[in-house]
Amino acid sequence: MSELKIGLVGTGMIGRTHIERINQKLQGGKVIACADYNLDFAKSVADKFGIQACASGEEMIRSDAIDAVIVTTADPFHEQYVMAAIKAGKYVFCEKPLAPEADACKRIVEAEIAGGKQLVQVGFMRRYDPGYRQLKAHIDSGKFGLPLALHCVHRNYDAPGWKTPMSVENSMIHEIDVLRWLLGENYATVEVRFPKTTRHAEDGVRDPQIMYLTTVSGVRIDVESFVNCRYGYDVRCEVVCEEGCLNLPEPANAMIRTNDSRVTPICHDWSKRFPEAYNVEFQEWINAVKEGRVDGPTAWDGYLGQVTASAVSKARDTQTVVEIKYDAMPDFYKR
């Protein structure tokens, strides 16, 4: 096809940025329609971008005018629209998480397998960040020996309305996926510990949190989630190998000399840190869908992410080491 015609469900901030990205920056695809539970708001978004507003997500997905679907609704509605896309036999990109619960992810996996074709991609966009891709290439080369340990940081300037469980479900879920992808193996155990809580956390919120994962082969990983760090948006990853250490590159921000100081700014939020990752992610998705395949994180990756997140949440709530148990990967998802 010359141009992939896309329908988007969920016109919140991330949905609107994806419409702008695809229609104004990328090639080979165009969002031609949108839907939202708030039809009046969907109409205002449609007017802004010169696209069609649909009365319901399911109606839009069923339309013969739509080739593929993007789901950017609130998390509890992901399953509903992903299932509708599978039923319609259409490729669907779903922002993370695939669904809030592992059981819901499993239902999506089973529906996709029953349909006989991979259609679902999950929006784990860090796999598309140039820095993480450099780390992956270095690890896979074997030049530095086997990875032994990873030290990671995920910090946000602030997080109004944040709740303690969200550090796993909305923050460390990124590390859960991208680190499994980097190492090419599943996790075996997890525990979560609480350092001293910052005074900037809202009442009852535990912040920061530290997640300790151990992979099947014994690689030890620590991830600090600090969502009220008060200095910026800071993501770090150091891979300690047998014969070298690999560090995630910092964003390329210019050094500023001012007021008797040399200052290199860091990003304030995720939208400034990862725009290129989103651009690459959606361009590669468009290209793959036009050729009839799924190249990125699959529904199975979405399922594994939520199984892990459930175990992490249990470890946090019980303050114990929790074993992580996965079903065997179906042949359907083996590449």
C-alpha positions in Angstrom: 0.0 0.0 0.0 1.2 3.5 -0.7 0.0 5.0 2.6 -1.1 3.2 5.8 -4.4 4.6 7.0 -4.4 4.6 10.7 -7.2 5.1 13.3 -6.3 6.2 16.8 -8.3 5.5 20.0 -7.7 7.8 23.0 -7.0 11.4 22.3 -5.1 12.3 25.5 -1.7 14.0 25.4 0.2 10.9 24.2 -2.4 10.2 21.5 -2.2 13.8 20.2 1.6 13.7 20.1 1.4 10.5 18.1 -1.0 12.0 15.6 1.3 15.0 15.2 4.4 12.8 14.9 2.9 10.5 12.2 1.1 13.1 10.2 3.8 15.8 10.2 7.2 14.1 10.7 7.1 10.5 9.5 6.5 8.8 6.1 4.3 6.1 4.8 1.3 6.4 7.1 -1.3 8.9 8.2 -3.8 9.0 11.1 -7.1 9.7 9.3 -9.5 9.1 12.2 -9.7 9.3 16.0 -12.1 8.2 18.7 -12.5 8.9 22.4 -15.0 8.2 25.1 -15.4 12.0 25.2 -16.8 12.6 21.6 -16.8 16.4 21.9 -13.1 16.3 22.7 -12.4 13.8 19.9 -14.1 16.2 17.5 -11.9 19.1 18.7 -8.8 17.0 18.2 -10.1 15.9 14.8 -10.7 19.5 13.8 -7.2 20.5 14.9 -5.5 17.8 12.7 -8.0 17.7 9.9 -9.1 14.2 10.4 -12.4 12.4 11.1 -13.9 11.9 14.6 -15.7 8.6 15.1 -18.5 7.9 17.6 -16.8 4.9 19.1 -13.5 3.1 18.9 -15.0 -0.1 17.8 -16.9 1.6 15.0 -13.6 3.2 13.8 -11.7 -0.1 14.0 -14.3 -2.0 12.0 -14.3 0.7 9.2 -13.0 -0.5 5.8 -11.2 2.9 5.6 -8.8 1.9 8.4 -5.8 -0.3 7.8 -4.3 -0.3 11.3 -5.0 0.9 14.8 -3.2 2.8 17.6 -4.5 2.5 21.2 -3.6 5.3 23.6 -6.6 5.1 25.9 -6.4 4.8 29.7 -4.8 1.5 30.6 -8.0 -0.3 31.7 -9.4 0.0 28.2 -6.4 -1.3 26.3 -7.7 -4.9 26.2 -11.1 -3.8 24.8 -9.7 -2.1 21.8 -6.8 -4.4 21.1 -9.3 -7.3 21.1 -11.5 -5.4 18.7 -8.5 -4.9 16.3 -7.6 -8.6 16.5 -11.2 -9.5 15.7 -11.1 -7.2 12.7 -7.8 -8.7 11.6 -6.0 -5.4 11.8 -2.5 -4.5 13.0 -2.6 -2.7 16.3 0.0 -0.7 18.2 -0.9 -0.5 21.9 0.9 1.9 24.3 2.3 0.1 27.4 1.0 -1.7 29.3 -0.7 -4.1 26.9 -3.2 -4.4 29.8 -3.0 -3.7 33.5 -3.3 -7.4 34.5 -1.3 -10.4 33.3 -4.6 -12.4 32.9 -5.9 -9.7 30.4 -2.6 -9.9 28.5 -2.9 -13.6 28.3 -6.4 -13.3 26.9 -5.0 -11.0 24.2 -2.2 -13.5 23.5 -4.7 -16.4 23.1 -6.9 -14.3 20.8 -4.0 -13.5 18.6 -2.8 -17.1 18.4 -6.4 -18.2 17.6 -6.5 -15.7 14.8 -3.3 -17.3 13.3 -1.3 -14.1 12.7 0.7 -11.7 14.8 -1.0 -8.3 14.8 -0.1 -6.7 18.1 2.9 -4.5 19.0 3.4 -3.0 22.5 4.8 0.5 22.9 8.0 -0.3 24.8 9.7 2.6 23.1 13.1 2.4 24.9 14.1 -0.4 22.6 14.1 2.2 19.9 16.3 4.8 21.7 19.7 5.1 20.0 21.6 4.8 23.3 19.9 1.6 24.4 20.4 0.2 20.9 24.2 0.9 21.3 24.2 -1.0 24.6 22.4 -3.9 22.9 24.9 -4.0 20.0 27.8 -4.0 22.4 26.4 -6.8 24.6 25.5 -9.0 21.7 29.0 -8.5 20.2 30.5 -10.5 23.1 33.5 -8.2 22.9 33.3 -7.3 26.6 32.4 -10.7 27.9 29.2 -11.6 29.7 27.1 -9.1 31.6 27.4 -9.6 35.3 25.4 -6.7 36.9 23.3 -3.7 35.8 22.9 -0.5 37.8 20.0 1.7 36.6 18.3 4.9 37.6 14.8 6.3 36.6 14.2 9.7 38.1 11.4 12.3 37.5 11.4 15.9 38.6 8.0 15.5 40.4 4.9 13.4 40.2 1.7 15.1 41.4 -1.0 12.5 42.3 1.5 9.7 42.4 0.8 6.6 44.4 3.3 4.0 45.7 2.3 1.2 43.2 2.8 3.5 40.2 6.6 3.4 40.6 6.4 -0.2 39.3 3.4 0.1 37.0 4.2 3.4 35.3 7.9 3.9 35.8 10.0 0.8 36.3 7.9 -1.1 33.8 10.2 0.5 31.2 13.2 -1.1 32.8 11.4 -4.4 33.2 11.0 -4.7 29.4 14.2 -3.0 28.1 16.6 -4.8 30.4 15.1 -8.2 29.5 15.5 -7.2 25.9 19.1 -6.1 26.4 20.1 -9.3 28.1 18.0 -11.7 26.1 16.8 -13.6 29.1 13.9 -13.7 31.6 14.0 -12.9 35.3 14.0 -15.4 38.1 13.4 -13.4 41.3 12.7 -9.9 42.5 12.6 -7.9 45.7 11.9 -4.2 46.4 13.4 -2.1 49.2 12.5 1.4 50.4 15.3 3.9 51.2 14.4 6.9 53.4 11.4 8.7 51.8 11.9 12.2 50.4 10.0 15.0 52.1 8.7 15.9 48.6 6.6 12.7 48.4 2.8 13.2 48.9 1.4 11.8 52.1 1.8 8.0 52.3 3.8 7.6 49.2 7.1 5.7 49.4 9.6 7.4 47.2 12.3 6.4 46.2 12.0 2.7 45.7 14.7 0.2 44.6 13.9 -2.9 42.6 16.4 -5.8 42.6 16.0 -8.3 39.8 18.0 -11.5 39.2 17.9 -13.1 35.8 17.8 -16.9 35.1 21.5 -16.9 34.5 22.3 -14.9 37.7 22.7 -11.4 36.4 21.9 -9.0 39.2 20.0 -5.8 38.4 19.2 -2.8 40.6 16.8 -0.1 39.5 16.2 3.1 41.5 12.9 4.7 40.9 12.8 8.3 42.3 9.8 10.2 41.0 10.3 13.4 43.1 14.0 14.0 42.6 13.4 17.8 42.0 16.3 18.3 39.5 15.1 16.9 36.2 14.4 13.7 34.2 17.3 11.3 34.5 17.6 7.8 33.1 20.8 5.8 33.5 22.0 2.3 32.8 25.4 0.8 33.4 26.1 -2.7 32.3 29.0 -4.3 34.1 30.6 -7.0 32.0 33.6 -9.3 32.5 35.9 -7.1 30.5 34.4 -3.6 30.5 31.5 -1.4 31.6 28.9 0.0 29.2 27.1 3.2 30.0 23.9 4.5 28.4 24.9 7.7 26.6 23.6 11.0 27.9 21.3 13.1 25.7 23.3 15.4 23.4 22.7 18.7 25.2 25.1 21.6 24.6 27.4 22.8 27.4 26.6 26.3 28.5 29.2 28.6 30.0 27.5 31.2 32.2 27.8 32.8 35.7 31.3 31.5 36.3 30.1 27.9 35.6 30.1 25.2 32.9 26.5 23.8 32.8 25.3 20.8 30.7 21.5 20.8 30.9 19.5 17.6 31.4 16.0 17.0 30.2 13.0 18.1 32.3 10.6 15.3 31.3 10.2 12.2 29.2 9.0 14.1 26.2 12.3 15.9 25.9 14.4 12.8 26.6 12.9 10.3 24.2 11.4 12.0 21.1 13.8 10.3 18.7 12.9 6.9 20.2 9.2 7.5 19.5 10.0 8.7 15.9 12.0 5.5 15.2 9.4 3.3 16.9 6.5 4.5 14.8 8.4 4.7 11.5 9.6 1.1 11.9 6.0 0.1 12.9 4.6 1.7 9.8 7.2 0.1 7.6 6.6 -3.3 9.1 2.8 -3.2 8.9 3.0 -2.2 5.3 5.0 -5.3 4.6 2.7 -7.5 6.7 4.6 -8.2 9.8 5.3 -7.3 13.5 8.9 -6.4 14.2 8.7 -4.8 17.6 7.7 -5.9 21.1 4.9 -8.5 20.8 1.8 -9.3 22.8 4.0 -12.0 24.4 6.4 -9.3 25.6 3.5 -7.4 27.0 2.4 -10.5 28.9 5.8 -11.1 30.3 6.1 -7.5 31.4 2.9 -7.7 33.4 3.7 -11.0 34.9 7.0 -9.4 36.1 5.3 -6.3 37.3 2.8 -8.3 39.3 5.7 -10.1 41.0 7.4 -6.8 41.7 4.3 -5.4 43.2 4.0 -8.5 45.4 7.6 -8.2 46.5 7.1 -4.5 47.3 3.9 -5.1 49.4 5.3 -8.1 51.3 8.9 -7.0 51.5 10.0 -10.4 50.5 12.0 -12.0 47.6 9.4 -13.3 45.1 10.0 -15.9 42.5 8.8 -15.0 39.0 7.1 -17.7 37.0 6.3 -17.5 33.3 4.4 -19.8 31.0 6.5 -21.3 28.2 6.7 -19.2 25.1 4.3 -20.5 22.4 6.0 -21.4 19.1 3.7 -18.7 17.6 6.0 -16.0 19.0 9.4 -17.6 18.4 11.4 -15.7 15.7 
